[in-house]
Amino acid sequence: MSQMSLPRNVLKTKSLQPLSRFRAAVFMTIANLPWLKNDDYQSAPLDSFATIYMKNLILACKLSEISVFQKLILLKPPDDRTMFELETIEWMFAVGFKFFHLCPIEIKMTLIRRASYKCYGPGRWILKQGHLSTNMYLIVKGNVRITEDVRNPVTKFMESTERCILKEKKSFGESGVMFNTPRINSVQSISTVELICISKNDFTDVIKNNLQLKWNANATAIKNFSYFKHLSLLELNRCSTVSFIKTFKGNEYVLGKELGDFNHAHFVLEGEITLIFRLEIRRMINRNKKEVFLLKKNSQKLNEKKYENVYAEICTLSANSCFNIGEDIEDKEFITTDINHTRCLCVPHWFMAETEKLKCWELVKLDLNHIIPSKEKIFLKLWPTKQRH
């Protein structure tokens, strides 16, 4: 590289170190090569790039993985990103960041506009234990290793212990950004890893003030249930950010017929919810010309015989009750009573499964399956002398 090809102000400023900057640019290009290959825009004429870009953006909306064209959106200056471009990458944020579905649409778009793209090579430390987080990350491609420095009781030295490996569409760093707490573990890239990054400043400016009241309400509701009494402060904070409170009117469906939040445990905060069993019954006349009833078994197909739905009210769930924590809810429907205001705290199943201190829910599941009768028992109760099997 000759000096004549460099701007004069660059040559005069010693701190800029042109040769080092050139090397850094080369290294950055090499690090980003994995997602630049095998894409049709490489050999496309310049005038047709815009057409290919739009065509691939529209196609990417129907896919479940990010394309190179969507990564280019995150490399553009925030003010140059169009609304259509923001909408094509909204699903990634909703999948990766658990708090995202709580935000109104205008807040979502503002946050997506400010997000950025980062790429790390193998073996790079992204977050370090004990440091304050300045960013939260969503993995677009690659894997990272979560490690924790633990003191060996014998040698008294700190040793790094692997806790888990995070893959694509998983996020990390949210708790440190949300609650301004030091990192309790470190994050290291295993392979070349591509990340969507949301800075702490952007999160605070755009989202935190809008969600803080909801998080506080969630935390208050969580503390009122004995199931959560063993959670640490960090786990309580995380649970409050991934959970939400849902309000229902009188005689409104809560869960059933593939409606509702099936992937969330429900804890009744106030109001009442009726548990209704749906039985599929067939009425027929036997050889003695007497009316008998048949209960449809799960192995039978609907088109084999004609069955009618019979609904039986089993019980009423009041405040401090819970349901859909993993018990069998097949043929069950949950509907609010005439009370006009019923509220439920909804906690995601994945949080229950990965939190070691919440294993008591496994016992609660067994209790619910034991207490709530099966449809066969309900059928025998309703038609004690007229059933046939």
N, C-alpha and C positions, 0 to 999 in steps of 0.2 A: 504494500500500500504506500503510495507516494504522498509526500506532504502537500503537494499541489491539489490533491483530490479531497482534502479535508477543509472545512470552514476555518477561517482565521481565528474566530473566537474560541474554537475547540483547541487549537494549537496553543493559544495563549494561556488557557486555563489548565494548569498542571493537575489539579485534583480530579479532572474528568478521566484522565488516563485512556486515550482513544484505543490503544491496543487491547487493554483489558475489557473495554466495552465491546470491541469487535469479537473477542473470544466468548464473552457472555452471550452475545447474540447468536453465535454459532452453537453454543451449548444448548440454548433455549430451543433453537430449531431442531437439534437432534432429539431433545427430550420430547418434542411434540410430534415427531415423525410417526409414532404408532397410530395416531388418528388422522394423519394426512394421506395415508396410502389407501389404495383401492377405492377411490372415489372418482365419479365420472367427471367432476369439474376440472381435474388436472389437465385433461387433454381438450377441454372445451374452448372454443374461440371466445375472446373477451366479450363480444357483443351478445353472445348467447348465455353468458353466465347468469344474468338476472333471471332469465326464463327457467334455467335449471334450478336456480336457488329457490324460486317460488314453488316450482313443481315439487321439489323435495321437501319443502316446509309443509306443504299440504299433505303429502304422503306421510310425513313423520307424525302428524297428528293422530294417525290410525295405528301407529306402532307403539310398542312398550319399551323401546330403548332410544336413547338420544342419538341423533345423526350428527355428522360433521357440520351440517348447515346450521343446526341449532347451537352447536358450540361456537360457531362464528358470531352468533347473536351476542353471546356473553363476552366476546372480544371487542365488540363495537363500543364506542363511547355511549354512555347511558342515554344522552339526549337524542342519539341517532337511532335508537331502537323504536320500531313502529309498534302500534298496539297489536297488530296481527302477529308480529314476531313474538311479542310477550305472551300472547294467548297460546301459541304453539308449544311453549315450554312450561306453561303453568302446571301441567300434570306432574312434571318431575318434582317440583317443590311440594306439591300435595302428597306425593308418595313418600318422599324422603323426610320432610320436616313435619313432625306430628302436630305441631301447633298451627299449621298453615290453614287447616279447614275452619279454624275459629275466626279467621280474619274476614272482614268484608271485602268485596271484590276490588274496590278502589285501593285499599291498603295492600292487597296481594300484588296488584300491578305495579304499585310504587316500589315495593320491595324487589320484585323481579327486575325492574328497570335498574336498580342499583347493584344487583348481584354481579359477581365477576367469576372468571374462569381461572383456575390454577392447575399446573401440572408439575408433579414431582417425580424424579427418577427413583429407582429401587434403593432401599436402605436410607432414605431421607427421613429425618425427624420432623414431624409436622406440628405436634404439640408436645410439650414437656411437663412432667409431673411437678407440681408446686408452683408453676407459673400461672399468671392470670391469662385467660383466653381473650384474644383480640378478634377472633373469627369463629364462626361455626361452619361446618363443611358437610356437603352431600357428595357421596362417591358416585361419579358418573361411570368410571371404568377403572378396574384394578382392585387390589385388596390392600388393607392396612392391618397392622398388628397392634392390639391394645395390650400394653404392658404396665406393670406396677412394681415400683421399687419397694421391697419388703426386707426388713432387717432379719438376718439369719440368727435364730436364738443361740446357736452354738458358736459360730465364728464372730458374731456381732457386727458383721459387715452387711451393707445393703446389697441385695441381689435382685436382679430384674426377673420378674415372673410374668409369663404370658397369660393373659386373662381370656382373650377371645380374638377372633379374626373377623373383621367386617368386610362385606362384599358390596357389590354394586347396589345402589338405591338405599343404602344405609347412611345414617348421618351420625356425626359426633361433634362435640364441642358446644352443644346447645346450653347445657346447664350452667357452664362457666360464664357464658355470655349473658344468659337470662338473669342470673342471680349474682353475678360479679364475684364468683368464688374461685379460689385457686384450683388448678387441675389436680385430681386424685390419681390420675394415671397418665401415661404417655402414649402417643400415637406415632407409629413408624410405617412408612410405605414398604410393602413386600415386593411389589413389581412397580412398573411405571403406573402411576395413579393420576387420574384426572378428577378434579373436584369443582363443584360449585361452591363459591365462598360468599358468605354474608358477614360483613364486618360488624363489630360490636356497636360502632357509632351509628351505622345505618339501622340496625335493629332497634336501638334505643330511640332514634328519631322517628322511625316509621311505625313500629309495632308495639313496643313495650308499654307505652302509655295507654294504648287502646286495649291491651289484654290484661293489664295489671289487676283491674277490678274483677275480671272473670277468674283469674288465677287465685286471688284472695278468697273469692266465694267458694271456689272448688276446694281450696285448702281447708277452709272452715268446715265444709261438709264432710270432707275425708276424716278430719279429726273426730267427728261425732260418731263414727262407726268403730266398734271395737276391733274389727278385722284389720284395721290399719295402725293399731296402737304400737306395733313393733317397728314401724318404719323409721329410718333415720331422717334427719332434716333434709339431706340431699335427696333421698328417695321420695319424701313427702313433696318436695318442690317439683320433682320430675313428674310425679303422679298428678299434681295439680295442673301441669302444663299440657299433659296428653289426654286428660279427662275433660268432660264437659257436663253441664247441667241442662236437662231438657224439660220443658214445661208442656203439659198436656191439658186439654179442656175435658169437660165431662163427656163420658161415653165415646172416648176417642181411642183408636187402636194404638197400642204401644208396641206390641210385638206379635207377629203371627202372619200366616199366609205369605211368607217371604217378604214381609214388610217390617220396617224398623231396623234398629242397629243390632244385627245378629252377632257381630263380633265384639260386643261390649257387654260386660256385666252391669246389671241395673240394681241400684240401691235406692229404695224409696225414701225420699226426704220428707215429703208431706203428701197428704191425700190418700186415696185408696185405689187399688188395682185388682180387678177380678180375674181369677184364673179360670178359663173355660176350656173344657175338653171337647174336641170334635171327634165324634164317632160316626163311622160309615156303616149304616144298618140297612139290611134288606128284609122286607116283610114278605112272607109267603105263607101259603096254605099247605099243610101236610096231608098225608093220606087220610087222616081222621077228620079232615076238614076243619082243623083248628089253626088259628093264626100263630105262627112262630116267627122268631127273629134270628137273623144271622149277622154276626159281626165280621166285617171284612178284615181279613188278615193282611199283613204287610206284603206277603208273597203273592197275593192275588192281584190281578190287573183290573183296572177300572172297566175296561171294555168287555170283560168276561160276563159280568152280571150287573144288574142295575142296583145301585145303592143310593140311599139318601143320607144326607148329613143330619145328625142329631147332636145338638149342643147341650152339654151338661155343665152347670156352674159348680165348681169344686170348692173354692175358698176365696177369701178376700185378703189381699196383702195390704197391710197398713204401714205406717211410717216405721223405719228401721228394719224393714224386710228387704230381702234380696232375691233376685232370680236371674236366670240366664248366665250363671257363673261357670257353666260347663256341664250342667246336668242335662238329662234327656228332655228336650222340649218338643219332640215330635208330636203332632196333633194337639198341641197346646196353643192357646191364644190368650193374650193379656190385653185387657181393655179397662180403661178407667171407669169408675162408678159415676154416679150423678154429681159427685163433688166437682165443682167447676175448676179447681186448681190443684193439679197433681204435679209434683216435681220429682225427677229421678237423676241421681248422679250416675253417669255412664263411664265405666273404666274399661279400657281396651284389654282383651284377653291376652295379647302378647305381653303386656306389662305384668299381668298376673303370673304368667308362665315363667318369666325370666327373673322375677324378684324372689329371692330365696326366702325372705322373711314372711312371704304370703302363702306358704305351703299349707296353712290351715284351711285354705279354701278347698283343698282336696277332700278334707273331712266334711266340710259343709255340703259339698256336692253329694256325697254319699248319704248324708242326712236328708237332703231334699228328695233324692230319688227314693228313699225309704218312706218318707212321710207322705209324699204325693202319690196317690194310688195309680196303678196302671189302668189303661183303657179296658183291659179284660176284667179287672175288679169292678170298675164302674159299670160295665155292661151287665155283670152278674147282679150288681146292686139294683139296677133299674129294671131288669127283666129276670127275676130270680127263678121263674118256673117256665119261661117260654123260649129260652135260648136253645140253639142247636149249634153243634160244632162239627 
